[in-house]
Amino acid sequence: MTKFFLVVLVTGASGYLAIHCIRLLLRKGYRVRGTVRDLKNRLKIQPLENLEGSDRLELVYAELQDAQSWIDAVDGCDYILHMASPCEVVASSSIIDDAVQGTLNVLKAAAQCPKVKKVVLTSSCGAVNEGVQEKKRIFDENDWTNLDCNKVLPYHRSKTMAEKAAWNFVNKHLHFKLTVLNPGLVVGPLLQNFKGASVIGYFMDFTMIMYPSLSIAVVDVDDVAEAHLRAMLYPESDGERILITSCTLSFKQIAKILRKEFGPKGYFVPKLQVPYILLRVYSIFSAKGRSALQVYGHEEYFDNSKAKRLLKMNFKDPRQALIDMTYDMIARGMLPRKGELAQRNAKRSSRKL
């Protein structure tokens, strides 16, 4: 069947990554059905309607805990990219139920729709590397977050439990295939006007006056969108769990990248690393501090060879994507304009959107 007649359901359509995936699907000629929680929220709907090819985009209501809404949304679809999930990194335990039950509701709806060929689930590196003791380690797809560790945050616990629930479910329902993608921190240009949970702002808005000794896996948003398309299409990825990361950057490296670009423009980007003892004191009063303390000094790397082998991915260096994302956050008013950027329209991302 020609792709012009294929319908791809993208859940959580107004999310940062989802809108990039929708844009790519539309550019490739697919029909897309996107789910949102509020069809009247113009702040979230307008960027989707502004996409090139949006005449092939249908937006429908769906809520993670509303099982019937997913039956309606899935009906008639050929593929599903399931991205809708609570995204607060420091959050209450209620997001675990939302993530797990929401994933199961989507999969149960897919099981009732014989037309569905494949589901691609967006998980996270946070379902791979949390709750481990080693301070320096290379992770691969055989690794799982240690749910027995009581220091694992609700967000990472929700991602892990939702993914495990998905694998358990599809083992009993074989008419469609499942691929799970586990990206790191996704960075790059913004297509919508809300900040989400990006860590980049912490370096630019005085949230951090000193950075902790942390590292994080980073990946360009264009690569993650491309990986979703390829996972949808490539049978080699059926039944596979695949890490989607470009490289690991320390907070020291991220600060250096941003300081070199934005320091001369009037922005304060932290230069010093916070001592462990100060972070320990801060953690008494701050959930973010407690989160950082748990992985202080860790160097965590991820083996992306499976993505290169099965999805033929050639990952970009994400350093420019960090800069592009920050310029977009300034241009959209998510970060204050300073120095020369306050005197003129702020520069947008360097890449063509």
C-alpha positions as CSV (number, residue, x, y, z in Angstrom):
1,M,0.0,0.0,0.0
2,T,1.4,3.4,-0.9
3,K,2.3,5.5,2.1
4,F,-0.2,8.2,1.0
5,F,-3.0,5.9,2.2
6,L,-1.2,4.8,5.4
7,V,-2.3,6.4,8.7
8,V,0.2,6.8,11.5
9,L,-1.1,7.6,15.0
10,V,1.2,9.8,17.1
11,T,0.2,10.0,20.7
12,G,0.9,13.2,22.7
13,A,1.1,15.1,19.4
14,S,1.8,18.5,20.9
15,G,5.0,17.3,22.7
16,Y,8.4,18.5,21.8
17,L,9.6,15.2,20.2
18,A,6.2,14.3,18.8
19,I,5.7,17.4,16.7
20,H,9.1,16.8,15.1
21,C,8.1,13.2,14.3
22,I,4.8,14.5,12.9
23,R,6.6,17.0,10.7
24,L,8.9,14.3,9.3
25,L,5.9,11.9,8.6
26,L,4.0,14.7,6.8
27,R,7.1,15.5,4.7
28,K,7.3,11.8,3.8
29,G,3.7,11.8,2.6
30,Y,2.0,9.9,5.4
31,R,-1.4,10.7,6.8
32,V,-1.1,11.4,10.5
33,R,-3.6,11.3,13.3
34,G,-2.3,13.0,16.5
35,T,-3.8,12.8,19.9
36,V,-4.1,15.7,22.3
37,R,-5.8,16.1,25.7
38,D,-7.5,19.4,24.8
39,L,-8.6,20.2,21.3
40,K,-9.4,23.8,22.3
41,N,-5.9,24.6,23.6
42,R,-4.7,26.9,20.7
43,L,-1.2,27.2,22.3
44,K,-0.6,23.6,21.6
45,I,-2.8,23.1,18.5
46,Q,-1.6,26.0,16.4
47,P,2.0,24.8,15.9
48,L,0.6,21.5,14.6
49,E,-1.7,23.2,12.2
50,N,1.2,25.4,11.0
51,L,3.2,22.4,9.8
52,E,3.7,21.9,6.1
53,G,1.3,19.2,4.9
54,S,-1.1,19.7,7.8
55,D,-4.0,19.0,5.5
56,R,-3.0,15.3,6.1
57,L,-3.0,15.8,9.9
58,E,-6.1,14.9,11.9
59,L,-6.1,15.8,15.6
60,V,-8.3,13.8,18.0
61,Y,-8.9,13.8,21.8
62,A,-7.3,11.1,23.9
63,E,-6.3,10.9,27.6
64,L,-3.9,8.4,29.1
65,Q,-6.4,7.0,31.6
66,D,-9.4,7.1,29.2
67,A,-9.4,3.6,27.6
68,Q,-12.3,4.3,25.2
69,S,-10.6,7.4,23.8
70,W,-7.7,5.2,22.7
71,I,-10.0,2.7,21.0
72,D,-11.5,5.6,19.0
73,A,-8.0,7.1,18.3
74,V,-6.5,3.8,17.1
75,D,-9.3,2.7,14.8
76,G,-8.2,2.7,11.2
77,C,-4.5,3.3,11.9
78,D,-1.7,1.3,10.4
79,Y,1.1,2.3,12.7
80,I,1.4,3.8,16.2
81,L,4.1,6.0,17.6
82,H,3.3,6.1,21.3
83,M,5.0,9.1,22.9
84,A,2.4,10.4,25.3
85,S,3.7,10.1,28.8
86,P,4.0,12.2,32.0
87,C,7.3,14.0,31.6
88,E,8.1,15.7,34.9
89,V,11.6,14.5,36.0
90,V,11.0,15.4,39.6
91,A,7.4,14.3,40.1
92,S,5.0,12.5,42.3
93,S,4.4,8.7,42.2
94,S,1.0,9.3,40.5
95,I,2.8,9.6,37.1
96,I,3.7,5.9,37.4
97,D,0.1,4.8,37.1
98,D,-0.5,7.3,34.3
99,A,2.4,6.1,32.3
100,V,1.8,2.3,32.8
101,Q,-2.0,2.4,32.4
102,G,-1.7,4.8,29.5
103,T,0.7,2.5,27.7
104,L,-1.5,-0.5,28.3
105,N,-4.6,1.4,27.1
106,V,-2.9,2.2,23.8
107,L,-1.7,-1.4,23.4
108,K,-5.1,-2.9,24.3
109,A,-6.7,-0.6,21.7
110,A,-4.1,-1.7,19.1
111,A,-4.9,-5.4,19.9
112,Q,-8.5,-4.7,19.0
113,C,-7.6,-3.1,15.6
114,P,-6.4,-5.8,13.2
115,K,-5.1,-3.1,10.8
116,V,-2.3,-2.0,13.2
117,K,1.0,-3.4,11.9
118,K,3.4,-2.1,14.5
119,V,3.8,0.1,17.6
120,V,6.9,2.1,18.3
121,L,7.1,3.0,22.0
122,T,9.2,6.0,23.1
123,S,10.9,5.0,26.4
124,S,14.0,6.6,27.8
125,C,17.6,6.0,28.8
126,G,16.1,6.5,32.2
127,A,14.7,2.9,31.9
128,V,18.2,1.6,31.4
129,N,20.7,3.2,33.8
130,E,19.1,4.3,37.0
131,G,19.6,2.8,40.4
132,V,23.1,1.3,39.7
133,Q,26.1,1.6,42.0
134,E,28.9,1.9,39.5
135,K,30.1,5.5,39.0
136,K,31.5,4.8,35.5
137,R,29.8,2.3,33.2
138,I,28.8,1.7,29.6
139,F,25.1,0.6,29.3
140,D,23.5,-1.3,26.5
141,E,20.0,-2.6,25.7
142,N,20.4,-5.6,28.1
143,D,20.5,-3.2,31.1
144,W,17.4,-2.2,33.0
145,T,16.9,0.4,35.7
146,N,17.0,-1.2,39.2
147,L,13.5,-0.8,40.5
148,D,14.6,-2.3,43.9
149,C,16.6,0.9,44.5
150,N,14.4,3.3,46.5
151,K,16.4,6.3,45.1
152,V,15.0,5.8,41.6
153,L,12.9,8.9,40.8
154,P,9.2,8.4,39.9
155,Y,9.8,9.6,36.3
156,H,12.5,6.9,35.7
157,R,10.4,4.4,37.5
158,S,7.4,5.2,35.3
159,K,9.4,4.8,32.1
160,T,10.8,1.5,33.3
161,M,7.5,0.1,34.4
162,A,5.6,1.3,31.4
163,E,8.2,-0.4,29.1
164,K,8.2,-3.6,31.0
165,A,4.4,-3.6,30.9
166,A,4.5,-3.1,27.1
167,W,6.8,-6.1,26.5
168,N,4.7,-8.3,28.8
169,F,1.6,-7.3,26.9
170,V,2.9,-7.9,23.3
171,N,4.1,-11.4,24.2
172,K,0.4,-12.3,24.4
173,H,-0.8,-10.3,21.3
174,L,1.2,-11.1,18.2
175,H,-0.8,-9.6,15.4
176,F,1.4,-6.4,15.6
177,K,5.1,-5.8,16.3
178,L,6.7,-3.7,19.0
179,T,9.9,-1.7,18.9
180,V,11.0,0.3,21.9
181,L,13.3,3.3,21.5
182,N,15.3,4.6,24.5
183,P,16.6,8.1,23.7
184,G,18.8,10.3,25.9
185,L,18.2,14.0,26.5
186,V,16.7,15.2,23.2
187,V,17.9,18.6,22.1
188,G,17.5,20.8,19.0
189,P,15.1,23.5,17.6
190,L,11.7,24.1,19.0
191,L,8.5,23.9,17.0
192,Q,6.2,25.0,19.7
193,N,6.1,27.8,22.4
194,F,6.4,25.9,25.6
195,K,9.5,24.9,27.5
196,G,8.8,21.4,28.7
197,A,11.4,19.9,31.0
198,S,14.5,20.9,29.2
199,V,17.6,20.9,31.3
200,I,19.1,23.6,29.1
201,G,17.3,26.4,30.8
202,Y,18.9,25.5,34.1
203,F,22.3,26.7,32.7
204,M,20.9,30.0,31.4
205,D,18.3,31.3,33.9
206,F,20.2,31.2,37.2
207,T,18.6,28.0,38.3
208,M,22.2,26.7,38.6
209,I,24.9,29.2,39.8
210,M,27.2,26.2,39.9
211,Y,26.8,22.9,38.0
212,P,27.0,19.5,39.7
213,S,29.4,16.7,38.6
214,L,26.9,14.9,36.3
215,S,26.9,13.5,32.9
216,I,24.0,12.9,30.5
217,A,23.4,11.1,27.2
218,V,22.4,13.6,24.5
219,V,20.9,13.2,21.0
220,D,19.7,15.6,18.3
221,V,15.9,15.8,17.9
222,D,16.2,15.2,14.1
223,D,18.0,11.9,14.8
224,V,15.3,10.8,17.2
225,A,12.5,11.6,14.8
226,E,14.4,9.7,12.0
227,A,14.9,6.8,14.3
228,H,11.2,6.6,15.0
229,L,10.4,6.5,11.2
230,R,13.0,3.9,10.6
231,A,11.8,1.8,13.5
232,M,8.3,1.9,12.1
233,L,9.5,0.7,8.7
234,Y,12.5,-1.6,9.3
235,P,11.5,-5.2,10.1
236,E,14.9,-5.7,11.5
237,S,13.8,-3.7,14.5
238,D,10.8,-5.8,15.3
239,G,10.8,-7.0,18.9
240,E,13.9,-4.9,19.7
241,R,14.8,-2.4,22.3
242,I,17.2,0.2,20.9
243,L,19.2,3.0,22.6
244,I,19.0,6.3,20.7
245,T,22.0,8.4,21.8
246,S,24.8,10.3,20.1
247,C,27.2,10.9,23.0
248,T,27.5,11.6,26.7
249,L,28.3,15.1,27.8
250,S,29.2,16.2,31.3
251,F,27.5,19.3,32.8
252,K,31.0,20.9,32.6
253,Q,31.1,20.3,28.9
254,I,27.5,21.6,28.4
255,A,28.3,24.7,30.4
256,K,31.4,25.4,28.3
257,I,29.5,25.0,25.0
258,L,26.8,27.5,26.2
259,R,29.2,29.9,27.8
260,K,31.3,30.2,24.7
261,E,28.3,31.0,22.6
262,F,26.2,33.1,25.0
263,G,28.6,34.5,27.5
264,P,29.7,37.3,25.1
265,K,26.0,38.1,24.6
266,G,25.5,38.9,28.2
267,Y,24.4,35.6,29.7
268,F,25.7,34.1,32.9
269,V,26.5,30.5,32.4
270,P,28.1,28.8,35.5
271,K,31.8,28.3,35.5
272,L,32.3,26.4,38.7
273,Q,31.3,22.9,39.9
274,V,29.3,22.7,43.1
275,P,31.2,20.8,45.8
276,Y,29.6,17.6,47.0
277,I,29.1,18.9,50.5
278,L,27.2,22.0,49.3
279,L,25.0,19.8,47.1
280,R,24.3,17.6,50.0
281,V,23.1,20.5,52.1
282,Y,21.0,21.8,49.2
283,S,19.4,18.4,48.7
284,I,17.8,18.7,52.2
285,F,15.6,21.5,50.8
286,S,15.3,20.6,47.1
287,A,14.0,17.6,45.2
288,K,16.2,18.6,42.3
289,G,19.2,18.7,44.6
290,R,18.3,15.2,45.9
291,S,18.0,14.0,42.3
292,A,21.5,15.4,41.4
293,L,23.0,14.0,44.6
294,Q,22.1,10.4,43.7
295,V,24.2,10.4,40.5
296,Y,26.9,12.9,41.6
297,G,30.2,12.0,40.0
298,H,28.7,9.3,37.7
299,E,30.0,9.0,34.2
300,E,27.4,7.0,32.2
301,Y,27.9,6.1,28.6
302,F,25.5,4.3,26.2
303,D,26.4,1.9,23.4
304,N,24.5,3.0,20.3
305,S,25.9,0.3,18.0
306,K,22.5,-1.4,17.8
307,A,20.8,1.7,16.4
308,K,23.6,2.0,13.9
309,R,23.3,-1.7,12.9
310,L,19.5,-2.1,12.8
311,L,18.3,1.4,11.9
312,K,21.4,2.5,9.9
313,M,21.6,5.6,12.1
314,N,24.5,8.0,11.6
315,F,24.2,10.3,14.6
316,K,24.9,14.0,14.5
317,D,27.1,15.7,17.0
318,P,24.5,17.3,19.4
319,R,26.6,20.3,20.4
320,Q,25.1,22.5,17.7
321,A,21.7,21.3,18.6
322,L,22.3,22.5,22.2
323,I,23.0,26.0,20.8
324,D,20.1,25.9,18.4
325,M,17.7,25.0,21.2
326,T,18.9,27.8,23.4
327,Y,18.6,30.4,20.6
328,D,15.0,29.2,20.1
329,M,14.2,29.4,23.8
330,I,15.4,33.0,23.8
331,A,13.6,33.9,20.6
332,R,10.3,32.4,22.0
333,G,10.6,34.2,25.3
334,M,11.4,31.2,27.4
335,L,14.7,32.7,28.4
336,P,15.3,36.5,28.7
337,R,16.9,38.4,25.9
338,K,20.2,40.0,27.0
339,G,23.0,42.0,25.4
340,E,22.9,42.2,21.7
341,L,19.9,39.8,21.6
342,A,17.8,42.4,23.5
343,Q,18.6,45.0,20.8
344,R,17.2,43.1,17.9
345,N,15.1,40.0,17.0
346,A,16.8,37.1,18.6
347,K,18.6,34.7,16.3
348,R,16.7,31.5,15.7
349,S,18.1,28.0,15.1
350,S,20.8,27.8,12.4
351,R,19.1,24.9,10.6
352,K,16.2,25.0,8.2
353,L,13.0,23.9,9.8
